[in-house]
């Protein structure tokens, strides 16, 4: 598939995906959705790629939300019958088992904030601004914002954000645990790519397993989550990379990973 609304670049074992509609502040329309789903599936299928970074082109926005012009022309039946935006979750979040990072370079509003929150974690530029301003359009979050934002920052702040539509700056987002780290705007992609390269240097199966475990904390009770953690840990102890990782530590050398 050739892309018009995103770009994809492979740098060693890291895939950099860039939303590329800067004239519309990278607003997310159906074409962006289709292309992103394809790009994430290609990343997942490519054994040479071990981490991905998603960012926005231009200096202003990661993504300023779902495309309001496209949505304004749709009837309620279209949203309902197409199960509007459910593929983001089913195709990108659930099927991308390998790690990926959102590098938020500016506005991450509405669907843009929700897309960033689908990442395994967020690294934000000091110019990043997060918000769920859907209430101003007479609607509400529809791609996970009310759920993921609440889990990330807690009820009080999530409720305030959704009810007032106000934006949160990068520092506040870091204090509120929405983002893992804030970096200077000019170095954002470089820093995110460096972090992704670090992840890509780890035993790949262990990376997938770590991701699966942490995600289980959001979807299960503590008891179930602890069982999932223990079982995945036990499975990893049968891997060739476990043997190699422990031998490398004892022999004081770098591990050479097989990914199994
Ligand atoms: C379509 C958008 C857009 C969007 C910006 N643009 N956001 N187009 N959908 N979400 C377009 C503008 O129309 C304009 O195009 C160009 O991008 C530049 O935007 P400006 O508004 O001129 O820039 P600025 O004055 O700097 O203001 C930036 C902004 C503002 C504060 C981010 O653009 C804004 O409030 N955007 C909407 C944010 C929003 O409400 N997002 C939530 C969407 S709802 P033209 O052609 O006019 O120059 C949503 C629902 C998710 O995401 C759930 C779905 C199920």
Boltz pocket constraint, residues with backbone or C-beta under 6 A from the ligand:
constraints:
  - pocket:
      binder: B
      contacts: [[A, 22], [A, 23], [A, 24], [A, 25], [A, 27], [A, 28], [A, 64], [A, 65], [A, 66], [A, 67], [A, 68], [A, 69], [A, 84], [A, 85], [A, 107], [A, 109], [A, 110], [A, 111], [A, 112], [A, 133], [A, 134], [A, 137], [A, 140], [A, 141], [A, 142], [A, 143]]
      max_distance: 6.0
